[in-house]
Amino acid sequence: MTLPGKPLRCAIYTRVSTEHGLEQAFNSLHNQREAAEAYVRSQAHEGWRCSGVRYDDGGYSGGSLERPALQRLLAEVRAGRVDVIVVYKVDRLTRALSDFAKLVELFDANAVSFVSVTQAFNTTSSMGRLTLNVLLSFAQFERELTGERIRDKIAASKRRGLWMGGVVPLGYRVEARALHPVPEHAALIGLIYRRYLELGTVGLLKLELDRDGILVPERIDGAGRRTGGKGFSRGQLYAILANPIYAGQLVHKGQVHPGQQPALVDEATFAAVQDRLGANHRERLRPRSGETHLLVGRIRDGQGHVMTPTHTQKGTRRYRYYVSQAVLKASKAGVAARQTGIDVAAPPDAIGRVSAPDLEARVVAALRDAIPARKQPAADADLVADHLAEVRLHPDRLMLRLVGDEPDTITIAWTRPSTQRRREIVLPPSAQQPRPRPMKVEDRARILKAIATARAWMEDLVSGRIDGTEALAERARISERSVRMSLSLAHLSPTIVAAIMAGRLPRGIGLRHLAELPVAWAEQQTALGL
């Protein structure tokens, strides 16, 4: 504990949530610092000394620790250059109880005290911690309550058809917090809607706009950046055609409300465009004539990643699969384990590749069982297209989400079949003793490879080509302990090595067991029963 009179380095931290008023000669940050400096001077007899460094965060919320001045202060704490942190009120430091717990842990680890000028407590006592937790609980409650009030206000304003901010849609400008049409841009929106109905697809619409040299109008966004001036992308056209704001409506959390902004297209045109978009979407999901993958466009893995169809050819046989796009991308980066089809860096729920015929048969059977016979089309492709919205693959189950008035979901117990076949060396039975369980081929190959590696390492050490086990470990990128254990395999009895090559080593004997055998060959063979 610090003795009275010993200098204590005090850092003053100040914060305000908004930038309003910061341009004034005397603002809230100055007021907080002035009060904190007066408090530090009142403790001068205890050796308190105010740091000359300012830690001021103007315009930063207390709901996050990502604040420039605060991060500089915490770096000073970790470096041991601060003894006491002084704030005007505890909520100036943070308004989140979880963040405060992290800060207190950091302060305790670095023997730093925490003082609030207007709230008397000491963080070194249990009562002081309780007081702080109570104060911060109310601060967090106030922050959450403010957020709820803001969300409720936005929802109520949207129900009244008011524009509440965000990216201004093409065709409008914002004035007095309301949307007003931009005539030349509004004419372009009308052209896009009319030509889409005439052409029927977004692809053809984009080709025509590009051919006619029609570009996205240049605009200045809210951050002052210039946007536009390029051709329309397919995504931009889809967003324009599906946006109900052009029909004089506003959407909030799935609810459509009449908007106060003028419509740029009439309701009949907008409804016709939505019907065409929906029909085109269903057509894309419906398997084409001759296409064998029934679940294309509807299947995802347990993490929500899209699974796409693929196939391999072996001779005259064609094998179909569904592959997770997440695993494909990771494989290109060299992270995926290609033999298993599972990304080693991905969560256990990630499924890389599954057989398409087996999966499709399970899904179709489940649909036939769940949907009344009178609603079932004869063809499997039509059944999937009409009734199946999505399939989610989990390691232990399939989850089918249906459309229409059928049950929302169907869960099927499912386990992915193993991709490896078990292979064994089968020995002839012996008349003198019971037939032993043979070694697995995989175990034999792994042990022989480890023995060959150990002998090569031993030869490098004996010849002087490498300087000690530490250098071996660095070259092999493993621990030195693993190197020492592996080197003991170089001293195995020739009888044991011959038994391994012939597959006569008792099943269950692994590398660790072999590495821990005694040095003498006779004792090694006795330990293994050879």
BASEKE-845260 format. One record per residue (C-alpha): x, y, z; chain. Coordinates in Angstrom, 3 decimals, decimal comma. Layout:
BEGIN
SITE;X;Y;Z;A
...
This chain:
BEGIN
SITE;0,000;0,000;0,000;A
SITE;1,288;3,505;-0,856;A
SITE;2,461;5,567;2,148;A
SITE;1,075;9,105;2,653;A
SITE;3,315;11,703;1,115;A
SITE;4,591;9,454;-1,650;A
SITE;3,815;11,108;-5,028;A
SITE;0,802;9,580;-6,746;A
SITE;0,477;10,245;-10,468;A
SITE;-3,130;11,256;-11,189;A
SITE;-4,666;11,138;-14,677;A
SITE;-7,908;13,054;-15,275;A
SITE;-10,323;11,617;-17,835;A
SITE;-13,231;13,624;-19,289;A
SITE;-15,931;12,732;-21,814;A
SITE;-19,107;14,087;-23,408;A
SITE;-21,452;12,112;-25,659;A
SITE;-22,033;14,771;-28,343;A
SITE;-19,970;17,406;-30,092;A
SITE;-22,622;20,031;-29,431;A
SITE;-21,088;22,967;-27,539;A
SITE;-17,479;21,813;-27,818;A
SITE;-16,680;24,913;-29,861;A
SITE;-17,481;27,134;-26,862;A
SITE;-14,685;28,739;-24,867;A
SITE;-15,824;26,915;-21,689;A
SITE;-17,614;23,622;-22,310;A
SITE;-18,472;20,478;-20,371;A
SITE;-14,982;19,002;-20,786;A
SITE;-13,462;22,115;-19,193;A
SITE;-15,980;21,931;-16,336;A
SITE;-15,170;18,262;-15,642;A
SITE;-11,416;18,900;-15,718;A
SITE;-11,669;21,939;-13,466;A
SITE;-13,600;19,989;-10,815;A
SITE;-11,182;17,047;-11,048;A
SITE;-8,101;19,277;-10,735;A
SITE;-9,591;20,928;-7,651;A
SITE;-10,155;17,500;-6,108;A
SITE;-6,566;16,442;-6,839;A
SITE;-5,268;19,655;-5,218;A
SITE;-7,373;18,888;-2,125;A
SITE;-5,482;15,596;-1,793;A
SITE;-2,038;17,154;-2,135;A
SITE;-1,214;16,214;1,479;A
SITE;-1,576;12,571;0,403;A
SITE;0,994;13,091;-2,336;A
SITE;-1,457;13,407;-5,259;A
SITE;0,011;15,140;-8,307;A
SITE;-1,948;15,962;-11,449;A
SITE;-0,562;14,684;-14,754;A
SITE;0,011;17,260;-17,450;A
SITE;-1,384;14,948;-20,145;A
SITE;-5,017;15,545;-21,146;A
SITE;-7,348;12,624;-21,768;A
SITE;-10,445;14,223;-23,311;A
SITE;-13,013;12,396;-25,486;A
SITE;-15,462;14,863;-26,993;A
SITE;-18,380;13,382;-28,939;A
SITE;-17,952;9,731;-27,879;A
SITE;-20,616;7,513;-26,310;A
SITE;-20,004;5,780;-22,998;A
SITE;-21,479;2,563;-24,358;A
SITE;-18,159;1,508;-25,902;A
SITE;-14,512;1,515;-24,851;A
SITE;-13,351;2,371;-28,383;A
SITE;-12,435;5,999;-27,595;A
SITE;-9,057;7,522;-28,548;A
SITE;-8,247;9,263;-25,259;A
SITE;-9,470;6,332;-23,166;A
SITE;-7,312;3,897;-25,125;A
SITE;-4,269;6,146;-24,579;A
SITE;-5,061;6,235;-20,865;A
SITE;-5,397;2,450;-20,638;A
SITE;-2,055;2,076;-22,427;A
SITE;-0,483;4,306;-19,754;A
SITE;-2,093;2,151;-17,053;A
SITE;-0,609;-1,026;-18,550;A
SITE;2,772;0,684;-18,761;A
SITE;2,635;1,510;-15,034;A
SITE;2,714;5,304;-15,500;A
SITE;-0,575;6,062;-13,701;A
SITE;-1,481;5,572;-10,038;A
SITE;-4,930;7,205;-9,783;A
SITE;-7,638;7,851;-12,398;A
SITE;-9,936;10,769;-11,596;A
SITE;-13,294;11,366;-13,315;A
SITE;-16,143;13,788;-12,701;A
SITE;-18,739;11,006;-12,568;A
SITE;-18,394;7,254;-12,995;A
SITE;-20,531;7,244;-16,147;A
SITE;-17,921;9,476;-17,818;A
SITE;-15,655;6,430;-17,830;A
SITE;-18,254;3,937;-19,070;A
SITE;-21,993;3,340;-19,065;A
SITE;-21,781;-0,422;-19,581;A
SITE;-21,538;-2,694;-16,554;A
SITE;-19,625;-5,379;-18,470;A
SITE;-17,041;-2,834;-19,679;A
SITE;-16,654;-1,492;-16,159;A
SITE;-15,889;-4,980;-14,836;A
SITE;-13,073;-5,264;-17,402;A
SITE;-11,689;-1,858;-16,427;A
SITE;-11,722;-2,657;-12,704;A
SITE;-9,869;-5,918;-13,406;A
SITE;-7,256;-3,983;-15,391;A
SITE;-6,930;-1,344;-12,642;A
SITE;-6,504;-3,993;-9,936;A
SITE;-3,873;-5,836;-11,943;A
SITE;-1,830;-2,626;-12,244;A
SITE;-2,474;-1,281;-8,695;A
SITE;-4,422;1,721;-10,022;A
SITE;-7,084;3,471;-7,904;A
SITE;-10,262;4,947;-9,375;A
SITE;-11,928;8,090;-7,989;A
SITE;-15,135;9,914;-8,904;A
SITE;-15,197;13,554;-7,825;A
SITE;-18,967;13,780;-7,252;A
SITE;-19,503;10,245;-5,933;A
SITE;-17,529;9,256;-2,849;A
SITE;-16,277;5,662;-2,962;A
SITE;-13,046;3,701;-3,049;A
SITE;-12,577;0,797;-5,435;A
SITE;-10,209;-0,985;-3,068;A
SITE;-13,082;-1,850;-0,659;A
SITE;-15,988;-4,244;-1,217;A
SITE;-18,497;-1,508;-0,300;A
SITE;-16,934;0,795;-2,888;A
SITE;-17,260;-1,881;-5,553;A
SITE;-20,908;-2,437;-4,621;A
SITE;-21,605;1,286;-4,876;A
SITE;-19,931;1,422;-8,283;A
SITE;-21,898;-1,564;-9,575;A
SITE;-25,178;-0,020;-8,440;A
SITE;-24,340;3,309;-10,081;A
SITE;-23,284;1,645;-13,319;A
SITE;-26,383;-0,549;-13,351;A
SITE;-28,489;2,592;-13,361;A
SITE;-26,256;4,185;-15,998;A
SITE;-26,655;1,142;-18,247;A
SITE;-30,409;1,114;-17,585;A
SITE;-30,580;4,776;-18,614;A
SITE;-28,636;4,062;-21,813;A
SITE;-30,894;1,138;-22,746;A
SITE;-33,994;3,148;-21,906;A
SITE;-32,788;5,960;-24,160;A
SITE;-32,239;3,473;-26,974;A
SITE;-35,766;2,098;-26,546;A
SITE;-37,232;5,600;-26,650;A
SITE;-35,332;6,345;-29,860;A
SITE;-36,451;3,083;-31,474;A
SITE;-40,060;3,699;-30,449;A
SITE;-39,916;7,211;-31,873;A
SITE;-38,524;5,933;-35,175;A
SITE;-41,233;3,249;-35,377;A
SITE;-43,989;5,776;-34,629;A
SITE;-42,575;8,209;-37,205;A
SITE;-42,376;5,471;-39,841;A
SITE;-46,020;4,556;-39,154;A
SITE;-46,889;8,179;-39,893;A
SITE;-44,955;7,941;-43,154;A
SITE;-42,089;10,225;-42,119;A
SITE;-38,579;9,855;-43,523;A
SITE;-36,239;9,065;-40,627;A
SITE;-32,883;9,213;-42,370;A
SITE;-30,545;6,742;-43,988;A
SITE;-29,280;6,387;-47,553;A
SITE;-31,396;8,641;-49,780;A
SITE;-32,893;6,516;-52,576;A
SITE;-32,176;7,463;-56,147;A
SITE;-34,915;9,763;-57,459;A
SITE;-35,273;11,776;-54,252;A
SITE;-33,485;14,500;-52,308;A
SITE;-33,857;15,386;-48,627;A
SITE;-35,111;18,790;-47,594;A
SITE;-36,517;19,721;-44,171;A
SITE;-36,303;16,024;-43,165;A
SITE;-38,630;15,011;-46,011;A
SITE;-38,109;13,316;-49,380;A
SITE;-38,737;15,386;-52,499;A
SITE;-38,514;14,067;-56,085;A
SITE;-35,610;15,008;-58,344;A
SITE;-37,365;15,330;-61,736;A
SITE;-34,624;13,990;-63,993;A
SITE;-33,835;11,119;-61,617;A
SITE;-37,530;10,335;-61,138;A
SITE;-37,907;9,988;-64,904;A
SITE;-35,065;7,440;-64,908;A
SITE;-36,799;5,396;-62,187;A
SITE;-39,980;5,347;-64,249;A
SITE;-38,009;4,212;-67,304;A
SITE;-36,417;1,349;-65,343;A
SITE;-39,811;0,091;-64,160;A
SITE;-41,417;0,302;-67,623;A
SITE;-38,546;-1,358;-69,466;A
SITE;-38,356;-4,178;-66,899;A
SITE;-42,000;-5,053;-67,497;A
SITE;-41,381;-5,014;-71,248;A
SITE;-38,156;-7,046;-71,176;A
SITE;-39,064;-9,405;-68,351;A
SITE;-35,636;-9,927;-66,708;A
SITE;-33,069;-7,805;-64,915;A
SITE;-30,322;-9,235;-67,103;A
SITE;-31,936;-7,946;-70,301;A
SITE;-32,714;-4,626;-68,612;A
SITE;-29,060;-4,152;-67,655;A
SITE;-27,917;-4,981;-71,196;A
SITE;-30,269;-2,379;-72,643;A
SITE;-29,228;0,331;-70,160;A
SITE;-25,553;-0,369;-70,885;A
SITE;-26,194;-0,314;-74,641;A
SITE;-27,954;3,053;-74,358;A
SITE;-25,175;4,471;-72,189;A
SITE;-27,484;5,152;-69,219;A
SITE;-25,396;5,586;-66,047;A
SITE;-26,175;5,945;-62,362;A
SITE;-26,610;9,713;-61,779;A
SITE;-23,797;11,316;-59,805;A
SITE;-24,744;12,433;-56,295;A
SITE;-23,068;13,617;-53,091;A
SITE;-23,790;11,347;-50,111;A
SITE;-24,114;12,361;-46,467;A
SITE;-20,360;11,954;-45,893;A
SITE;-19,547;14,324;-48,759;A
SITE;-18,413;11,556;-51,128;A
SITE;-19,318;11,638;-54,808;A
SITE;-21,126;8,502;-55,971;A
SITE;-22,547;7,296;-59,278;A
SITE;-21,271;7,973;-62,771;A
SITE;-21,043;4,260;-63,599;A
SITE;-23,322;1,723;-65,205;A
SITE;-26,106;0,087;-63,196;A
SITE;-25,232;-3,246;-61,602;A
SITE;-27,733;-6,075;-61,363;A
SITE;-27,876;-5,603;-57,588;A
SITE;-28,718;-1,927;-57,933;A
SITE;-31,500;-2,693;-60,404;A
SITE;-32,976;-5,376;-58,137;A
SITE;-32,895;-2,945;-55,193;A
SITE;-34,672;-0,219;-57,199;A
SITE;-37,343;-2,567;-58,541;A
SITE;-38,103;-4,054;-55,102;A
SITE;-38,092;-0,787;-53,118;A
SITE;-41,657;0,154;-52,049;A
SITE;-40,559;3,743;-51,403;A
SITE;-41,056;4,410;-55,141;A
SITE;-44,736;3,485;-54,744;A
SITE;-45,155;6,017;-51,951;A
SITE;-44,664;3,541;-49,099;A
SITE;-42,232;3,048;-46,189;A
SITE;-41,121;-0,249;-44,664;A
SITE;-40,136;-0,705;-41,006;A
SITE;-39,308;-4,146;-39,582;A
SITE;-41,329;-5,912;-42,244;A
SITE;-44,345;-3,613;-41,872;A
SITE;-45,390;-1,491;-44,874;A
SITE;-46,817;1,973;-44,104;A
SITE;-48,098;4,744;-46,392;A
SITE;-45,324;7,316;-46,832;A
SITE;-45,589;11,066;-47,108;A
SITE;-43,163;11,226;-50,050;A
SITE;-44,627;11,465;-53,590;A
SITE;-44,708;8,166;-55,484;A
SITE;-42,526;7,881;-58,591;A
SITE;-44,448;4,875;-60,017;A
SITE;-48,153;4,045;-59,721;A
SITE;-49,353;1,179;-57,545;A
SITE;-50,404;-0,991;-60,483;A
SITE;-46,956;-0,777;-62,090;A
SITE;-45,214;-1,494;-58,792;A
SITE;-47,456;-4,517;-58,109;A
SITE;-46,850;-5,876;-61,619;A
SITE;-43,090;-5,552;-61,160;A
SITE;-43,242;-7,406;-57,822;A
SITE;-45,260;-10,223;-59,408;A
SITE;-42,721;-10,529;-62,203;A
SITE;-39,789;-10,525;-59,771;A
SITE;-41,449;-13,244;-57,700;A
SITE;-42,229;-15,366;-60,751;A
SITE;-38,655;-15,049;-62,026;A
SITE;-37,309;-16,018;-58,591;A
SITE;-39,465;-19,142;-58,450;A
SITE;-38,455;-20,019;-61,998;A
SITE;-34,768;-19,764;-61,092;A
SITE;-35,300;-22,120;-58,153;A
SITE;-37,254;-24,654;-60,219;A
SITE;-34,900;-27,319;-61,632;A
SITE;-34,493;-26,983;-65,390;A
SITE;-35,344;-29,781;-67,779;A
SITE;-32,681;-32,445;-67,510;A
SITE;-31,168;-30,905;-64,351;A
SITE;-30,634;-33,538;-61,666;A
SITE;-29,874;-31,407;-58,595;A
SITE;-33,291;-30,974;-56,954;A
SITE;-32,162;-28,794;-54,026;A
SITE;-30,126;-26,181;-55,901;A
SITE;-30,830;-22,702;-54,507;A
SITE;-32,518;-24,105;-51,410;A
SITE;-29,770;-25,870;-49,474;A
SITE;-27,470;-24,376;-46,812;A
SITE;-25,146;-25,797;-44,168;A
SITE;-25,693;-25,378;-40,440;A
SITE;-23,862;-22,030;-40,471;A
SITE;-26,148;-20,630;-43,169;A
SITE;-23,596;-20,856;-45,995;A
SITE;-24,970;-21,638;-49,448;A
SITE;-24,267;-25,144;-50,755;A
SITE;-23,889;-25,471;-54,523;A
SITE;-24,017;-28,543;-56,769;A
SITE;-20,914;-30,203;-58,145;A
SITE;-19,920;-33,596;-59,520;A
SITE;-16,981;-35,857;-60,234;A
SITE;-16,516;-38,384;-63,025;A
SITE;-14,875;-41,768;-62,612;A
SITE;-14,971;-43,713;-65,829;A
SITE;-18,577;-43,793;-67,001;A
SITE;-19,989;-43,132;-63,537;A
SITE;-20,951;-39,613;-62,406;A
SITE;-21,081;-38,768;-58,703;A
SITE;-23,130;-35,731;-57,606;A
SITE;-22,523;-33,663;-54,460;A
SITE;-23,541;-30,467;-52,689;A
SITE;-20,552;-28,415;-51,472;A
SITE;-20,517;-25,557;-48,942;A
SITE;-19,290;-22,291;-50,435;A
SITE;-17,541;-21,446;-47,143;A
SITE;-15,423;-24,588;-47,422;A
SITE;-14,668;-23,927;-51,082;A
SITE;-13,399;-20,425;-50,297;A
SITE;-11,331;-21,706;-47,385;A
SITE;-9,893;-24,469;-49,571;A
SITE;-8,641;-21,912;-52,061;A
SITE;-6,860;-20,208;-49,168;A
SITE;-5,213;-23,499;-48,203;A
SITE;-7,144;-23,927;-44,981;A
SITE;-9,621;-26,688;-45,800;A
SITE;-8,868;-30,361;-45,341;A
SITE;-9,725;-31,590;-48,824;A
SITE;-9,942;-35,285;-48,016;A
SITE;-12,752;-34,830;-45,500;A
SITE;-14,356;-31,815;-47,110;A
SITE;-14,421;-30,031;-43,750;A
SITE;-12,689;-26,732;-43,103;A
SITE;-10,365;-27,314;-40,170;A
SITE;-10,671;-23,649;-39,227;A
SITE;-14,464;-23,724;-39,380;A
SITE;-16,805;-24,545;-36,450;A
SITE;-17,727;-28,209;-35,917;A
SITE;-21,163;-27,496;-37,410;A
SITE;-19,635;-26,769;-40,827;A
SITE;-20,335;-29,498;-43,413;A
SITE;-18,209;-29,449;-46,518;A
SITE;-19,525;-31,988;-49,050;A
SITE;-22,447;-34,434;-49,040;A
SITE;-23,752;-36,947;-51,552;A
SITE;-26,614;-35,389;-53,520;A
SITE;-28,698;-38,540;-54,313;A
SITE;-28,835;-39,737;-50,689;A
SITE;-29,740;-36,294;-49,383;A
SITE;-32,372;-35,637;-52,042;A
SITE;-34,015;-39,006;-51,382;A
SITE;-34,326;-38,200;-47,667;A
SITE;-35,782;-34,764;-48,365;A
SITE;-38,317;-35,995;-50,942;A
SITE;-39,431;-38,816;-48,625;A
SITE;-39,948;-36,354;-45,775;A
SITE;-41,983;-34,045;-48,031;A
SITE;-44,150;-36,950;-49,200;A
SITE;-44,841;-37,902;-45,573;A
SITE;-45,617;-34,359;-44,389;A
SITE;-47,734;-33,009;-47,267;A
SITE;-51,243;-34,339;-47,960;A
SITE;-51,392;-36,587;-51,012;A
SITE;-53,927;-34,361;-52,766;A
SITE;-51,388;-31,510;-52,760;A
SITE;-48,471;-33,565;-54,038;A
SITE;-47,406;-33,322;-57,690;A
SITE;-46,154;-36,536;-59,232;A
SITE;-42,682;-35,249;-60,149;A
SITE;-40,104;-34,817;-57,378;A
SITE;-38,838;-31,605;-58,975;A
SITE;-42,329;-30,060;-58,857;A
SITE;-42,809;-31,232;-55,269;A
SITE;-39,583;-29,489;-54,186;A
SITE;-40,330;-26,352;-56,209;A
SITE;-43,869;-25,973;-54,819;A
SITE;-43,428;-26,910;-51,168;A
SITE;-39,774;-26,598;-50,051;A
SITE;-38,330;-23,199;-49,061;A
SITE;-34,980;-24,240;-47,557;A
SITE;-32,921;-27,163;-46,247;A
SITE;-30,388;-26,690;-43,429;A
SITE;-27,742;-29,392;-42,908;A
SITE;-26,519;-29,982;-39,363;A
SITE;-24,209;-32,823;-38,307;A
SITE;-27,078;-34,674;-36,600;A
SITE;-30,210;-33,505;-38,403;A
SITE;-31,842;-31,972;-41,472;A
SITE;-34,207;-29,027;-41,018;A
SITE;-36,721;-28,457;-43,825;A
SITE;-38,564;-25,112;-43,987;A
SITE;-41,752;-25,341;-46,016;A
SITE;-43,854;-22,790;-47,863;A
SITE;-47,598;-22,274;-47,982;A
SITE;-49,918;-23,524;-45,264;A
SITE;-47,933;-26,650;-44,407;A
SITE;-46,069;-26,953;-41,045;A
SITE;-43,279;-24,413;-40,710;A
SITE;-40,398;-26,869;-40,356;A
SITE;-39,646;-30,582;-40,496;A
SITE;-36,703;-32,044;-38,576;A
SITE;-35,157;-35,321;-39,748;A
SITE;-32,495;-37,287;-37,883;A
SITE;-29,500;-37,512;-40,205;A
SITE;-25,840;-38,438;-39,965;A
SITE;-23,363;-37,838;-42,713;A
SITE;-21,983;-41,166;-44,021;A
SITE;-18,305;-41,781;-43,402;A
SITE;-16,049;-40,980;-46,364;A
SITE;-13,383;-43,525;-45,327;A
SITE;-13,568;-47,296;-45,729;A
SITE;-12,040;-49,415;-43,002;A
SITE;-9,294;-51,662;-44,325;A
SITE;-7,566;-54,436;-42,398;A
SITE;-4,883;-57,067;-42,919;A
SITE;-6,576;-60,444;-42,508;A
SITE;-4,218;-63,190;-41,343;A
SITE;-4,885;-66,949;-41,648;A
SITE;-6,108;-68,578;-38,424;A
SITE;-3,512;-70,473;-36,346;A
SITE;-4,134;-73,958;-35,008;A
SITE;-1,939;-73,383;-31,947;A
SITE;-3,393;-70,075;-30,689;A
SITE;-6,522;-67,974;-31,191;A
SITE;-6,512;-65,711;-34,207;A
SITE;-5,268;-62,203;-33,137;A
SITE;-7,032;-59,043;-34,207;A
SITE;-5,013;-57,731;-37,174;A
SITE;-3,543;-54,249;-37,421;A
SITE;-5,298;-51,579;-39,387;A
SITE;-3,540;-50,607;-42,601;A
SITE;-3,735;-46,941;-41,607;A
SITE;-2,015;-47,626;-38,253;A
SITE;0,743;-49,674;-39,872;A
SITE;1,468;-46,977;-42,477;A
SITE;1,568;-44,234;-39,841;A
SITE;3,942;-46,178;-37,555;A
SITE;6,307;-47,131;-40,395;A
SITE;6,441;-43,533;-41,578;A
SITE;7,290;-42,368;-38,054;A
SITE;10,074;-44,977;-37,754;A
SITE;11,576;-43,899;-41,086;A
SITE;11,490;-40,255;-39,994;A
SITE;13,134;-41,110;-36,658;A
SITE;15,946;-43,011;-38,380;A
SITE;16,552;-40,122;-40,803;A
SITE;16,727;-37,672;-37,870;A
SITE;19,118;-39,966;-35,994;A
SITE;21,372;-40,176;-39,070;A
SITE;21,387;-36,353;-39,322;A
SITE;22,409;-36,051;-35,673;A
SITE;25,133;-38,720;-35,825;A
SITE;26,638;-37,339;-39,049;A
SITE;26,600;-33,789;-37,675;A
SITE;24,368;-32,443;-40,441;A
SITE;22,147;-30,892;-37,792;A
SITE;23,104;-29,470;-34,428;A
SITE;20,995;-31,090;-31,709;A
SITE;17,330;-31,807;-31,072;A
SITE;16,479;-28,127;-30,718;A
SITE;17,462;-27,478;-34,331;A
SITE;15,507;-30,578;-35,390;A
SITE;12,403;-29,285;-33,597;A
SITE;12,730;-25,890;-35,281;A
SITE;13,136;-27,468;-38,713;A
SITE;10,160;-29,829;-38,221;A
SITE;8,095;-27,079;-36,518;A
SITE;7,245;-29,266;-33,531;A
SITE;8,237;-29,239;-29,876;A
SITE;11,623;-30,558;-28,751;A
SITE;9,827;-33,071;-26,514;A
SITE;8,059;-34,522;-29,575;A
SITE;11,416;-34,835;-31,340;A
SITE;12,948;-36,735;-28,395;A
SITE;9,991;-39,130;-28,222;A
SITE;10,143;-39,757;-31,969;A
SITE;13,907;-40,433;-31,899;A
SITE;13,354;-43,394;-29,577;A
SITE;11,575;-45,137;-32,480;A
SITE;14,952;-45,346;-34,266;A
SITE;16,093;-47,902;-31,623;A
SITE;13,230;-50,385;-32,067;A
SITE;14,125;-54,044;-32,330;A
SITE;14,335;-55,362;-35,927;A
SITE;11,909;-58,077;-34,851;A
SITE;9,353;-55,477;-33,862;A
SITE;9,853;-53,557;-37,115;A
SITE;9,397;-56,779;-39,100;A
SITE;6,201;-57,540;-37,161;A
SITE;4,891;-54,061;-37,973;A
SITE;5,666;-54,510;-41,672;A
SITE;3,878;-57,874;-41,669;A
SITE;0,919;-56,446;-39,780;A
SITE;1,480;-58,808;-36,806;A
SITE;1,768;-56,148;-34,112;A
SITE;-1,097;-56,512;-31,625;A
SITE;-3,920;-54,086;-32,320;A
SITE;-4,012;-51,078;-30,003;A
SITE;-0,242;-50,513;-29,947;A
SITE;0,390;-46,912;-31,008;A
SITE;3,324;-44,554;-31,439;A
SITE;3,310;-43,412;-27,814;A
SITE;3,489;-47,023;-26,593;A
SITE;6,395;-47,794;-28,939;A
SITE;8,246;-44,605;-27,954;A
SITE;8,105;-45,552;-24,270;A
SITE;9,542;-49,077;-24,685;A
SITE;12,823;-49,920;-22,894;A
SITE;16,125;-49,579;-24,752;A
SITE;17,056;-53,297;-24,712;A
SITE;15,620;-55,170;-27,689;A
SITE;14,788;-58,299;-25,685;A
SITE;12,803;-56,234;-23,175;A
SITE;10,998;-54,470;-26,031;A
SITE;9,912;-57,787;-27,570;A
SITE;8,821;-59,185;-24,206;A
SITE;6,732;-56,062;-23,509;A
SITE;4,899;-56,557;-26,835;A
SITE;4,574;-60,329;-26,489;A
SITE;6,762;-61,095;-29,528;A
